Amino acid sequence: MLKVNGKERDLSGKTISELLVIEGHKETQVVVELNLEIIPKTEYDTTILADDDVVEIVMFMGGGSYTII
């Protein structure tokens, strides 16, 4: 199990790209933080999620604000 935006999810073994598809997000519209480190979009296909990982998916909004989704 890992945490995605504060919710426990059974997504161990999936890549960040797969997670974004499951969650309904486009890679071009979000930033992903994994265990307090921002992951470059070029690594979404190769970064595999593991038990106890903490993932935050953030979407930037107009006006310079952001929201955790």
All heavy atoms as TSV, in Angstrom:
chain	resi	resn	atom	element	x	y	z
A	1	MET	N	N	0.838	-1.185	0.000
A	1	MET	CA	C	0.000	0.000	0.000
A	1	MET	C	C	0.881	1.246	0.000
A	1	MET	O	O	1.941	1.261	0.610
A	1	MET	CB	C	-0.902	0.031	1.226
A	1	MET	CG	C	-1.919	-1.090	1.303
A	1	MET	SD	S	-3.192	-0.957	0.058
A	1	MET	CE	C	-4.408	-0.046	0.939
A	2	LEU	N	N	0.404	2.265	-0.679
A	2	LEU	CA	C	1.084	3.548	-0.678
A	2	LEU	C	C	0.048	4.642	-0.519
A	2	LEU	O	O	-1.148	4.380	-0.594
A	2	LEU	CB	C	1.903	3.738	-1.961
A	2	LEU	CG	C	1.165	3.610	-3.290
A	2	LEU	CD1	C	1.075	4.952	-3.961
A	2	LEU	CD2	C	1.905	2.632	-4.169
A	3	LYS	N	N	0.486	5.846	-0.246
A	3	LYS	CA	C	-0.430	6.967	-0.081
A	3	LYS	C	C	-0.374	7.854	-1.309
A	3	LYS	O	O	0.702	8.243	-1.751
A	3	LYS	CB	C	-0.063	7.794	1.147
A	3	LYS	CG	C	-0.602	7.241	2.411
A	3	LYS	CD	C	-0.471	8.237	3.535
A	3	LYS	CE	C	-1.084	7.644	4.783
A	3	LYS	NZ	N	-0.953	8.529	5.922
A	4	VAL	N	N	-1.544	8.173	-1.838
A	4	VAL	CA	C	-1.668	9.097	-2.958
A	4	VAL	C	C	-2.565	10.235	-2.481
A	4	VAL	O	O	-3.744	10.016	-2.188
A	4	VAL	CB	C	-2.278	8.422	-4.200
A	4	VAL	CG1	C	-2.430	9.426	-5.329
A	4	VAL	CG2	C	-1.437	7.232	-4.639
A	5	ASN	N	N	-1.979	11.411	-2.347
A	5	ASN	CA	C	-2.702	12.584	-1.850
A	5	ASN	C	C	-3.443	12.275	-0.554
A	5	ASN	O	O	-4.598	12.626	-0.375
A	5	ASN	CB	C	-3.655	13.135	-2.906
A	5	ASN	CG	C	-2.914	13.771	-4.061
A	5	ASN	OD1	O	-1.715	13.961	-4.019
A	5	ASN	ND2	N	-3.630	14.088	-5.110
A	6	GLY	N	N	-2.747	11.554	0.336
A	6	GLY	CA	C	-3.276	11.277	1.665
A	6	GLY	C	C	-4.173	10.063	1.774
A	6	GLY	O	O	-4.593	9.714	2.870
A	7	LYS	N	N	-4.467	9.388	0.667
A	7	LYS	CA	C	-5.344	8.217	0.694
A	7	LYS	C	C	-4.543	6.956	0.428
A	7	LYS	O	O	-3.713	6.911	-0.488
A	7	LYS	CB	C	-6.447	8.351	-0.359
A	7	LYS	CG	C	-7.369	9.518	-0.106
A	7	LYS	CD	C	-8.406	9.624	-1.194
A	7	LYS	CE	C	-9.260	10.866	-0.996
A	7	LYS	NZ	N	-10.205	11.059	-2.092
A	8	GLU	N	N	-4.790	5.921	1.216
A	8	GLU	CA	C	-4.137	4.627	1.012
A	8	GLU	C	C	-4.624	4.017	-0.297
A	8	GLU	O	O	-5.822	3.967	-0.562
A	8	GLU	CB	C	-4.457	3.679	2.168
A	8	GLU	CG	C	-3.867	4.099	3.486
A	8	GLU	CD	C	-2.376	3.830	3.589
A	8	GLU	OE1	O	-1.872	2.913	2.914
A	8	GLU	OE2	O	-1.715	4.555	4.345
A	9	ARG	N	N	-3.680	3.562	-1.118
A	9	ARG	CA	C	-4.007	2.945	-2.410
A	9	ARG	C	C	-3.140	1.715	-2.606
A	9	ARG	O	O	-1.981	1.696	-2.215
A	9	ARG	CB	C	-3.744	3.921	-3.567
A	9	ARG	CG	C	-4.520	5.220	-3.535
A	9	ARG	CD	C	-6.024	5.043	-3.679
A	9	ARG	NE	N	-6.407	4.275	-4.838
A	9	ARG	CZ	C	-6.635	4.778	-6.041
A	9	ARG	NH1	N	-6.517	6.071	-6.257
A	9	ARG	NH2	N	-6.979	3.988	-7.036
A	10	ASP	N	N	-3.691	0.701	-3.237
A	10	ASP	CA	C	-2.954	-0.522	-3.537
A	10	ASP	C	C	-2.442	-0.438	-4.974
A	10	ASP	O	O	-3.007	-1.029	-5.885
A	10	ASP	CB	C	-3.850	-1.742	-3.349
A	10	ASP	CG	C	-3.088	-3.047	-3.497
A	10	ASP	OD1	O	-1.844	-3.032	-3.446
A	10	ASP	OD2	O	-3.740	-4.091	-3.677
A	11	LEU	N	N	-1.373	0.342	-5.160
A	11	LEU	CA	C	-0.834	0.583	-6.502
A	11	LEU	C	C	0.656	0.256	-6.592
A	11	LEU	O	O	1.325	0.682	-7.529
A	11	LEU	CB	C	-1.081	2.034	-6.905
A	11	LEU	CG	C	-2.552	2.430	-7.049
A	11	LEU	CD1	C	-2.699	3.935	-7.164
A	11	LEU	CD2	C	-3.176	1.734	-8.236
A	12	SER	N	N	1.167	-0.502	-5.635
A	12	SER	CA	C	2.580	-0.888	-5.671
A	12	SER	C	C	2.851	-1.665	-6.954
A	12	SER	O	O	2.035	-2.472	-7.393
A	12	SER	CB	C	2.930	-1.752	-4.462
A	12	SER	OG	O	2.762	-1.013	-3.287
A	13	GLY	N	N	4.001	-1.398	-7.564
A	13	GLY	CA	C	4.382	-2.058	-8.805
A	13	GLY	C	C	3.959	-1.299	-10.054
A	13	GLY	O	O	4.395	-1.631	-11.152
A	14	LYS	N	N	3.111	-0.285	-9.904
A	14	LYS	CA	C	2.701	0.540	-11.036
A	14	LYS	C	C	3.711	1.658	-11.236
A	14	LYS	O	O	4.393	2.076	-10.314
A	14	LYS	CB	C	1.329	1.179	-10.781
A	14	LYS	CG	C	0.214	0.218	-10.503
A	14	LYS	CD	C	-0.247	-0.442	-11.765
A	14	LYS	CE	C	-1.496	-1.273	-11.474
A	14	LYS	NZ	N	-1.749	-2.233	-12.521
A	15	THR	N	N	3.793	2.162	-12.460
A	15	THR	CA	C	4.636	3.329	-12.719
A	15	THR	C	C	3.830	4.594	-12.422
A	15	THR	O	O	2.596	4.548	-12.286
A	15	THR	CB	C	5.101	3.380	-14.188
A	15	THR	OG1	O	3.957	3.559	-15.025
A	15	THR	CG2	C	5.872	2.140	-14.579
A	16	ILE	N	N	4.517	5.712	-12.359
A	16	ILE	CA	C	3.814	6.979	-12.174
A	16	ILE	C	C	2.865	7.227	-13.345
A	16	ILE	O	O	1.736	7.673	-13.149
A	16	ILE	CB	C	4.806	8.148	-11.997
A	16	ILE	CG1	C	5.526	8.005	-10.654
A	16	ILE	CG2	C	4.087	9.491	-12.095
A	16	ILE	CD1	C	6.614	9.024	-10.409
A	17	SER	N	N	3.286	6.910	-14.557
A	17	SER	CA	C	2.411	7.074	-15.726
A	17	SER	C	C	1.134	6.261	-15.573
A	17	SER	O	O	0.031	6.753	-15.849
A	17	SER	CB	C	3.128	6.660	-17.009
A	17	SER	OG	O	4.142	7.575	-17.336
A	18	GLU	N	N	1.258	5.025	-15.121
A	18	GLU	CA	C	0.077	4.178	-14.916
A	18	GLU	C	C	-0.824	4.752	-13.828
A	18	GLU	O	O	-2.056	4.756	-13.958
A	18	GLU	CB	C	0.497	2.756	-14.560
A	18	GLU	CG	C	1.152	2.018	-15.708
A	18	GLU	CD	C	1.781	0.703	-15.310
A	18	GLU	OE1	O	2.360	0.604	-14.199
A	18	GLU	OE2	O	1.694	-0.243	-16.123
A	19	LEU	N	N	-0.218	5.256	-12.754
A	19	LEU	CA	C	-0.984	5.877	-11.680
A	19	LEU	C	C	-1.804	7.049	-12.209
A	19	LEU	O	O	-2.993	7.185	-11.892
A	19	LEU	CB	C	-0.046	6.358	-10.571
A	19	LEU	CG	C	-0.639	7.330	-9.557
A	19	LEU	CD1	C	-1.683	6.658	-8.687
A	19	LEU	CD2	C	0.443	7.954	-8.711
A	20	LEU	N	N	-1.188	7.892	-13.026
A	20	LEU	CA	C	-1.887	9.054	-13.553
A	20	LEU	C	C	-3.061	8.655	-14.439
A	20	LEU	O	O	-4.127	9.282	-14.384
A	20	LEU	CB	C	-0.918	9.972	-14.297
A	20	LEU	CG	C	0.133	10.638	-13.411
A	20	LEU	CD1	C	1.123	11.421	-14.259
A	20	LEU	CD2	C	-0.502	11.528	-12.357
A	21	VAL	N	N	-2.905	7.607	-15.221
A	21	VAL	CA	C	-4.017	7.115	-16.045
A	21	VAL	C	C	-5.145	6.615	-15.146
A	21	VAL	O	O	-6.317	6.954	-15.345
A	21	VAL	CB	C	-3.544	5.998	-17.009
A	21	VAL	CG1	C	-4.725	5.298	-17.656
A	21	VAL	CG2	C	-2.620	6.571	-18.067
A	22	ILE	N	N	-4.799	5.833	-14.128
A	22	ILE	CA	C	-5.800	5.298	-13.198
A	22	ILE	C	C	-6.550	6.429	-12.501
A	22	ILE	O	O	-7.764	6.370	-12.328
A	22	ILE	CB	C	-5.126	4.367	-12.160
A	22	ILE	CG1	C	-4.648	3.090	-12.852
A	22	ILE	CG2	C	-6.060	4.051	-11.001
A	22	ILE	CD1	C	-3.698	2.242	-12.019
A	23	GLU	N	N	-5.830	7.470	-12.133
A	23	GLU	CA	C	-6.427	8.595	-11.422
A	23	GLU	C	C	-7.107	9.598	-12.364
A	23	GLU	O	O	-7.751	10.535	-11.912
A	23	GLU	CB	C	-5.364	9.324	-10.597
A	23	GLU	CG	C	-4.785	8.487	-9.470
A	23	GLU	CD	C	-5.783	8.258	-8.344
A	23	GLU	OE1	O	-6.430	9.223	-7.914
A	23	GLU	OE2	O	-5.907	7.100	-7.901
A	24	GLY	N	N	-6.932	9.411	-13.686
A	24	GLY	CA	C	-7.592	10.272	-14.660
A	24	GLY	C	C	-6.904	11.606	-14.903
A	24	GLY	O	O	-7.560	12.592	-15.245
A	25	HIS	N	N	-5.582	11.640	-14.754
A	25	HIS	CA	C	-4.820	12.878	-14.946
A	25	HIS	C	C	-3.954	12.792	-16.187
A	25	HIS	O	O	-3.485	11.715	-16.551
A	25	HIS	CB	C	-3.918	13.157	-13.746
A	25	HIS	CG	C	-4.654	13.285	-12.463
A	25	HIS	ND1	N	-5.567	14.279	-12.220
A	25	HIS	CD2	C	-4.618	12.525	-11.339
A	25	HIS	CE1	C	-6.054	14.137	-11.003
A	25	HIS	NE2	N	-5.502	13.081	-10.449
A	26	LYS	N	N	-3.725	13.931	-16.825
A	26	LYS	CA	C	-2.800	14.012	-17.953
A	26	LYS	C	C	-1.432	14.416	-17.433
A	26	LYS	O	O	-1.305	15.352	-16.632
A	26	LYS	CB	C	-3.293	15.041	-18.974
A	26	LYS	CG	C	-4.586	14.638	-19.632
A	26	LYS	CD	C	-5.002	15.656	-20.656
A	26	LYS	CE	C	-6.304	15.220	-21.301
A	26	LYS	NZ	N	-6.751	16.172	-22.310
A	27	GLU	N	N	-0.402	13.733	-17.902
A	27	GLU	CA	C	0.967	14.011	-17.453
A	27	GLU	C	C	1.357	15.468	-17.665
A	27	GLU	O	O	2.116	16.024	-16.882
A	27	GLU	CB	C	1.963	13.104	-18.180
A	27	GLU	CG	C	1.858	11.656	-17.797
A	27	GLU	CD	C	2.883	10.785	-18.493
A	27	GLU	OE1	O	3.805	11.316	-19.141
A	27	GLU	OE2	O	2.765	9.549	-18.381
A	28	THR	N	N	0.847	16.072	-18.702
A	28	THR	CA	C	1.228	17.457	-19.031
A	28	THR	C	C	0.594	18.488	-18.100
A	28	THR	O	O	1.011	19.639	-18.095
A	28	THR	CB	C	0.831	17.789	-20.480
A	28	THR	OG1	O	-0.574	17.580	-20.634
A	28	THR	CG2	C	1.600	16.921	-21.466
A	29	GLN	N	N	-0.392	18.077	-17.312
A	29	GLN	CA	C	-1.131	19.030	-16.486
A	29	GLN	C	C	-0.826	18.922	-14.995
A	29	GLN	O	O	-1.435	19.639	-14.201
A	29	GLN	CB	C	-2.630	18.847	-16.709
A	29	GLN	CG	C	-3.039	19.145	-18.129
A	29	GLN	CD	C	-4.513	18.890	-18.380
A	29	GLN	OE1	O	-5.164	18.165	-17.639
A	29	GLN	NE2	N	-5.035	19.484	-19.431
A	30	VAL	N	N	0.056	18.022	-14.612
A	30	VAL	CA	C	0.336	17.822	-13.189
A	30	VAL	C	C	1.830	17.754	-12.914
A	30	VAL	O	O	2.635	17.557	-13.824
A	30	VAL	CB	C	-0.332	16.530	-12.657
A	30	VAL	CG1	C	-1.839	16.601	-12.773
A	30	VAL	CG2	C	0.211	15.299	-13.359
A	31	VAL	N	N	2.147	17.891	-11.640
A	31	VAL	CA	C	3.496	17.647	-11.137
A	31	VAL	C	C	3.349	16.543	-10.100
A	31	VAL	O	O	2.406	16.547	-9.301
A	31	VAL	CB	C	4.089	18.921	-10.491
A	31	VAL	CG1	C	5.406	18.629	-9.808
A	31	VAL	CG2	C	4.250	20.009	-11.531
A	32	VAL	N	N	4.277	15.595	-10.112
A	32	VAL	CA	C	4.215	14.484	-9.167
A	32	VAL	C	C	5.404	14.558	-8.220
A	32	VAL	O	O	6.555	14.667	-8.648
A	32	VAL	CB	C	4.203	13.122	-9.905
A	32	VAL	CG1	C	4.218	11.969	-8.920
A	32	VAL	CG2	C	2.988	13.026	-10.817
A	33	GLU	N	N	5.084	14.487	-6.944
A	33	GLU	CA	C	6.102	14.436	-5.894
A	33	GLU	C	C	6.059	13.036	-5.297
A	33	GLU	O	O	4.999	12.541	-4.924
A	33	GLU	CB	C	5.785	15.474	-4.822
A	33	GLU	CG	C	6.787	15.510	-3.703
A	33	GLU	CD	C	6.389	16.513	-2.641
A	33	GLU	OE1	O	6.664	17.702	-2.828
A	33	GLU	OE2	O	5.784	16.080	-1.635
A	34	LEU	N	N	7.215	12.397	-5.229
A	34	LEU	CA	C	7.332	11.054	-4.670
A	34	LEU	C	C	8.299	11.109	-3.506
A	34	LEU	O	O	9.473	11.448	-3.688
A	34	LEU	CB	C	7.826	10.075	-5.742
A	34	LEU	CG	C	8.121	8.650	-5.301
A	34	LEU	CD1	C	6.861	7.980	-4.749
A	34	LEU	CD2	C	8.698	7.846	-6.458
A	35	ASN	N	N	7.794	10.814	-2.321
A	35	ASN	CA	C	8.622	10.829	-1.109
A	35	ASN	C	C	9.398	12.144	-0.973
A	35	ASN	O	O	10.603	12.149	-0.746
A	35	ASN	CB	C	9.560	9.624	-1.087
A	35	ASN	CG	C	8.799	8.318	-1.134
A	35	ASN	OD1	O	7.728	8.190	-0.551
A	35	ASN	ND2	N	9.334	7.352	-1.848
A	36	LEU	N	N	8.676	13.240	-1.137
A	36	LEU	CA	C	9.179	14.611	-0.973
A	36	LEU	C	C	10.136	15.062	-2.074
A	36	LEU	O	O	10.821	16.067	-1.934
A	36	LEU	CB	C	9.838	14.800	0.398
A	36	LEU	CG	C	8.947	14.511	1.608
A	36	LEU	CD1	C	9.752	14.648	2.901
A	36	LEU	CD2	C	7.738	15.440	1.623
A	37	GLU	N	N	10.184	14.343	-3.186
A	37	GLU	CA	C	11.051	14.706	-4.311
A	37	GLU	C	C	10.211	14.836	-5.573
A	37	GLU	O	O	9.458	13.918	-5.919
A	37	GLU	CB	C	12.117	13.629	-4.517
A	37	GLU	CG	C	13.066	13.921	-5.639
A	37	GLU	CD	C	14.096	12.801	-5.833
A	37	GLU	OE1	O	14.460	12.148	-4.847
A	37	GLU	OE2	O	14.517	12.604	-6.986
A	38	ILE	N	N	10.339	15.972	-6.267
A	38	ILE	CA	C	9.615	16.151	-7.524
A	38	ILE	C	C	10.267	15.268	-8.587
A	38	ILE	O	O	11.482	15.293	-8.778
A	38	ILE	CB	C	9.612	17.624	-7.955
A	38	ILE	CG1	C	8.799	18.444	-6.939
A	38	ILE	CG2	C	9.045	17.783	-9.369
A	38	ILE	CD1	C	8.821	19.924	-7.162
A	39	ILE	N	N	9.435	14.495	-9.265
A	39	ILE	CA	C	9.927	13.564	-10.278
A	39	ILE	C	C	9.804	14.218	-11.650
A	39	ILE	O	O	8.731	14.701	-12.023
A	39	ILE	CB	C	9.107	12.253	-10.250
A	39	ILE	CG1	C	9.122	11.626	-8.849
A	39	ILE	CG2	C	9.619	11.267	-11.301
A	39	ILE	CD1	C	10.500	11.272	-8.322
A	40	PRO	N	N	10.894	14.241	-12.431
A	40	PRO	CA	C	10.821	14.792	-13.787
A	40	PRO	C	C	9.849	13.984	-14.652
A	40	PRO	O	O	9.785	12.755	-14.533
A	40	PRO	CB	C	12.244	14.649	-14.319
A	40	PRO	CG	C	13.103	14.457	-13.119
A	40	PRO	CD	C	12.247	13.793	-12.092
A	41	LYS	N	N	9.107	14.664	-15.502
A	41	LYS	CA	C	8.145	13.986	-16.371
A	41	LYS	C	C	8.805	12.903	-17.223
A	41	LYS	O	O	8.176	11.901	-17.547
A	41	LYS	CB	C	7.425	14.998	-17.255
A	41	LYS	CG	C	6.500	15.917	-16.471
A	41	LYS	CD	C	5.769	16.874	-17.387
A	41	LYS	CE	C	4.988	17.930	-16.633
A	41	LYS	NZ	N	4.122	17.500	-15.586
A	42	THR	N	N	10.069	13.090	-17.550
A	42	THR	CA	C	10.780	12.094	-18.359
A	42	THR	C	C	10.968	10.778	-17.615
A	42	THR	O	O	11.297	9.761	-18.231
A	42	THR	CB	C	12.165	12.629	-18.778
A	42	THR	OG1	O	12.902	12.996	-17.606
A	42	THR	CG2	C	12.030	13.830	-19.702
A	43	GLU	N	N	10.750	10.768	-16.309
A	43	GLU	CA	C	10.921	9.550	-15.508
A	43	GLU	C	C	9.595	8.900	-15.102
A	43	GLU	O	O	9.592	7.890	-14.407
A	43	GLU	CB	C	11.753	9.870	-14.266
A	43	GLU	CG	C	13.169	10.301	-14.608
A	43	GLU	CD	C	14.003	10.641	-13.385
A	43	GLU	OE1	O	13.635	10.246	-12.256
A	43	GLU	OE2	O	15.039	11.315	-13.562
A	44	TYR	N	N	8.460	9.459	-15.540
A	44	TYR	CA	C	7.164	8.911	-15.156
A	44	TYR	C	C	6.977	7.469	-15.636
A	44	TYR	O	O	6.362	6.665	-14.953
A	44	TYR	CB	C	6.020	9.771	-15.698
A	44	TYR	CG	C	5.801	11.091	-14.993
A	44	TYR	CD1	C	6.620	11.543	-13.973
A	44	TYR	CD2	C	4.746	11.905	-15.360
A	44	TYR	CE1	C	6.414	12.763	-13.352
A	44	TYR	CE2	C	4.512	13.127	-14.733
A	44	TYR	CZ	C	5.356	13.541	-13.732
A	44	TYR	OH	O	5.131	14.743	-13.106
A	45	ASP	N	N	7.493	7.147	-16.828
A	45	ASP	CA	C	7.329	5.795	-17.378
A	45	ASP	C	C	8.228	4.762	-16.710
A	45	ASP	O	O	7.950	3.564	-16.801
A	45	ASP	CB	C	7.636	5.782	-18.883
A	45	ASP	CG	C	6.539	6.430	-19.712
A	45	ASP	OD1	O	5.380	6.458	-19.266
A	45	ASP	OD2	O	6.853	6.912	-20.813
A	46	THR	N	N	9.285	5.206	-16.056
A	46	THR	CA	C	10.255	4.254	-15.493
A	46	THR	C	C	10.297	4.234	-13.968
A	46	THR	O	O	10.950	3.364	-13.398
A	46	THR	CB	C	11.670	4.571	-16.016
A	46	THR	OG1	O	12.007	5.920	-15.678
A	46	THR	CG2	C	11.756	4.378	-17.523
A	47	THR	N	N	9.597	5.152	-13.326
A	47	THR	CA	C	9.590	5.196	-11.862
A	47	THR	C	C	8.478	4.293	-11.356
A	47	THR	O	O	7.288	4.542	-11.583
A	47	THR	CB	C	9.384	6.631	-11.347
A	47	THR	OG1	O	10.435	7.451	-11.867
A	47	THR	CG2	C	9.414	6.676	-9.831
A	48	ILE	N	N	8.873	3.222	-10.672
A	48	ILE	CA	C	7.925	2.239	-10.169
A	48	ILE	C	C	7.625	2.526	-8.702
A	48	ILE	O	O	8.543	2.721	-7.895
A	48	ILE	CB	C	8.484	0.812	-10.355
A	48	ILE	CG1	C	8.698	0.556	-11.852
A	48	ILE	CG2	C	7.534	-0.216	-9.749
A	48	ILE	CD1	C	9.393	-0.740	-12.173
A	49	LEU	N	N	6.351	2.536	-8.381
A	49	LEU	CA	C	5.899	2.826	-7.024
A	49	LEU	C	C	6.022	1.578	-6.142
A	49	LEU	O	O	5.810	0.460	-6.611
A	49	LEU	CB	C	4.459	3.316	-7.051
A	49	LEU	CG	C	4.235	4.560	-7.911
A	49	LEU	CD1	C	2.757	4.833	-8.078
A	49	LEU	CD2	C	4.951	5.752	-7.296
A	50	ALA	N	N	6.364	1.785	-4.877
A	50	ALA	CA	C	6.576	0.687	-3.940
A	50	ALA	C	C	5.752	0.905	-2.673
A	50	ALA	O	O	5.281	2.017	-2.401
A	50	ALA	CB	C	8.058	0.585	-3.581
A	51	ASP	N	N	5.585	-0.164	-1.905
A	51	ASP	CA	C	4.891	-0.055	-0.623
A	51	ASP	C	C	5.516	1.051	0.211
A	51	ASP	O	O	6.735	1.239	0.201
A	51	ASP	CB	C	4.980	-1.384	0.143
A	51	ASP	CG	C	4.008	-2.421	-0.388
A	51	ASP	OD1	O	3.018	-2.049	-1.040
A	51	ASP	OD2	O	4.251	-3.617	-0.144
A	52	ASP	N	N	4.674	1.765	0.914
A	52	ASP	CA	C	5.050	2.853	1.819
A	52	ASP	C	C	5.491	4.135	1.112
A	52	ASP	O	O	5.888	5.083	1.781
A	52	ASP	CB	C	6.121	2.407	2.824
A	52	ASP	CG	C	5.635	1.273	3.700
A	52	ASP	OD1	O	4.445	1.305	4.110
A	52	ASP	OD2	O	6.416	0.349	3.975
A	53	ASP	N	N	5.449	4.188	-0.223
A	53	ASP	CA	C	5.724	5.440	-0.916
A	53	ASP	C	C	4.620	6.441	-0.607
A	53	ASP	O	O	3.471	6.062	-0.340
A	53	ASP	CB	C	5.783	5.242	-2.438
A	53	ASP	CG	C	7.119	4.712	-2.925
A	53	ASP	OD1	O	8.092	4.737	-2.157
A	53	ASP	OD2	O	7.177	4.279	-4.090
A	54	VAL	N	N	4.974	7.713	-0.656
A	54	VAL	CA	C	4.014	8.798	-0.487
A	54	VAL	C	C	4.053	9.643	-1.759
A	54	VAL	O	O	5.101	10.185	-2.111
A	54	VAL	CB	C	4.339	9.662	0.755
A	54	VAL	CG1	C	3.367	10.830	0.859
A	54	VAL	CG2	C	4.326	8.813	2.020
A	55	VAL	N	N	2.917	9.724	-2.434
A	55	VAL	CA	C	2.810	10.429	-3.705
A	55	VAL	C	C	1.851	11.612	-3.538
A	55	VAL	O	O	0.767	11.466	-2.970
A	55	VAL	CB	C	2.273	9.493	-4.812
A	55	VAL	CG1	C	2.129	10.240	-6.127
A	55	VAL	CG2	C	3.154	8.274	-4.972
A	56	GLU	N	N	2.267	12.749	-4.027
A	56	GLU	CA	C	1.389	13.914	-4.096
A	56	GLU	C	C	1.291	14.318	-5.557
A	56	GLU	O	O	2.311	14.478	-6.226
A	56	GLU	CB	C	1.935	15.088	-3.271
A	56	GLU	CG	C	2.002	14.825	-1.780
A	56	GLU	CD	C	0.648	14.709	-1.100
A	56	GLU	OE1	O	-0.354	15.230	-1.648
A	56	GLU	OE2	O	0.596	14.104	-0.026
A	57	ILE	N	N	0.062	14.447	-6.044
A	57	ILE	CA	C	-0.182	14.900	-7.410
A	57	ILE	C	C	-0.708	16.322	-7.300
A	57	ILE	O	O	-1.716	16.561	-6.634
A	57	ILE	CB	C	-1.199	13.997	-8.130
A	57	ILE	CG1	C	-0.708	12.548	-8.133
A	57	ILE	CG2	C	-1.440	14.500	-9.553
A	57	ILE	CD1	C	-1.750	11.551	-8.615
A	58	VAL	N	N	-0.012	17.257	-7.930
A	58	VAL	CA	C	-0.348	18.670	-7.815
A	58	VAL	C	C	-0.668	19.234	-9.192
A	58	VAL	O	O	0.046	18.965	-10.162
A	58	VAL	CB	C	0.829	19.456	-7.184
A	58	VAL	CG1	C	0.504	20.926	-7.082
A	58	VAL	CG2	C	1.192	18.877	-5.827
A	59	MET	N	N	-1.742	20.037	-9.255
A	59	MET	CA	C	-2.117	20.707	-10.499
A	59	MET	C	C	-2.040	22.209	-10.265
A	59	MET	O	O	-2.605	22.714	-9.291
A	59	MET	CB	C	-3.536	20.331	-10.910
A	59	MET	CG	C	-4.016	21.022	-12.161
A	59	MET	SD	S	-5.704	20.572	-12.616
A	59	MET	CE	C	-5.476	18.876	-13.111
A	60	PHE	N	N	-1.341	22.902	-11.120
A	60	PHE	CA	C	-1.222	24.353	-11.004
A	60	PHE	C	C	-2.437	25.014	-11.640
A	60	PHE	O	O	-2.927	24.587	-12.673
A	60	PHE	CB	C	0.074	24.842	-11.638
A	60	PHE	CG	C	1.270	24.421	-10.843
A	60	PHE	CD1	C	1.923	23.241	-11.127
A	60	PHE	CD2	C	1.707	25.186	-9.786
A	60	PHE	CE1	C	3.015	22.831	-10.370
A	60	PHE	CE2	C	2.801	24.791	-9.031
A	60	PHE	CZ	C	3.451	23.611	-9.322
A	61	MET	N	N	-2.895	26.077	-10.998
A	61	MET	CA	C	-4.081	26.797	-11.440
A	61	MET	C	C	-3.666	28.192	-11.916
A	61	MET	O	O	-2.614	28.688	-11.524
A	61	MET	CB	C	-5.075	26.939	-10.283
A	61	MET	CG	C	-5.396	25.638	-9.565
A	61	MET	SD	S	-6.261	24.462	-10.583
A	61	MET	CE	C	-7.868	25.183	-10.586
A	62	GLY	N	N	-4.502	28.828	-12.693
A	62	GLY	CA	C	-4.249	30.191	-13.129
A	62	GLY	C	C	-4.108	31.132	-11.943
A	62	GLY	O	O	-4.689	30.917	-10.896
A	63	GLY	N	N	-3.294	32.143	-12.087
A	63	GLY	CA	C	-3.089	33.112	-11.020
A	63	GLY	C	C	-1.972	32.727	-10.071
A	63	GLY	O	O	-1.790	33.357	-9.048
A	64	GLY	N	N	-1.236	31.659	-10.392
A	64	GLY	CA	C	-0.073	31.290	-9.592
A	64	GLY	C	C	-0.373	30.395	-8.410
A	64	GLY	O	O	0.502	30.090	-7.628
A	65	SER	N	N	-1.608	29.939	-8.268
A	65	SER	CA	C	-1.912	29.043	-7.151
A	65	SER	C	C	-1.823	27.596	-7.622
A	65	SER	O	O	-1.649	27.307	-8.796
A	65	SER	CB	C	-3.297	29.338	-6.600
A	65	SER	OG	O	-4.280	29.108	-7.589
A	66	TYR	N	N	-1.930	26.676	-6.685
A	66	TYR	CA	C	-1.911	25.265	-7.027
A	66	TYR	C	C	-2.908	24.539	-6.145
A	66	TYR	O	O	-3.363	25.054	-5.128
A	66	TYR	CB	C	-0.518	24.663	-6.886
A	66	TYR	CG	C	-0.037	24.593	-5.447
A	66	TYR	CD1	C	-0.254	23.449	-4.690
A	66	TYR	CD2	C	0.594	25.666	-4.856
A	66	TYR	CE1	C	0.157	23.387	-3.384
A	66	TYR	CE2	C	1.015	25.602	-3.546
A	66	TYR	CZ	C	0.799	24.466	-2.807
A	66	TYR	OH	O	1.206	24.402	-1.505
A	67	THR	N	N	-3.245	23.337	-6.539
A	67	THR	CA	C	-4.139	22.511	-5.745
A	67	THR	C	C	-3.633	21.083	-5.743
A	67	THR	O	O	-3.134	20.607	-6.758
A	67	THR	CB	C	-5.592	22.581	-6.262
A	67	THR	OG1	O	-6.425	21.845	-5.373
A	67	THR	CG2	C	-5.733	22.027	-7.656
A	68	ILE	N	N	-3.730	20.446	-4.597
A	68	ILE	CA	C	-3.421	19.022	-4.508
A	68	ILE	C	C	-4.718	18.303	-4.859
A	68	ILE	O	O	-5.753	18.548	-4.271
A	68	ILE	CB	C	-2.939	18.639	-3.111
A	68	ILE	CG1	C	-1.634	19.370	-2.815
A	68	ILE	CG2	C	-2.770	17.129	-2.996
A	68	ILE	CD1	C	-1.107	19.181	-1.425
A	69	ILE	N	N	-4.624	17.406	-5.837
A	69	ILE	CA	C	-5.829	16.758	-6.323
A	69	ILE	C	C	-5.898	15.305	-5.934
A	69	ILE	O	O	-5.004	14.714	-5.492
A	69	ILE	CB	C	-5.951	16.902	-7.843
A	69	ILE	CG1	C	-4.604	16.591	-8.502
A	69	ILE	CG2	C	-6.392	18.271	-8.218
A	69	ILE	CD1	C	-4.598	16.681	-9.988
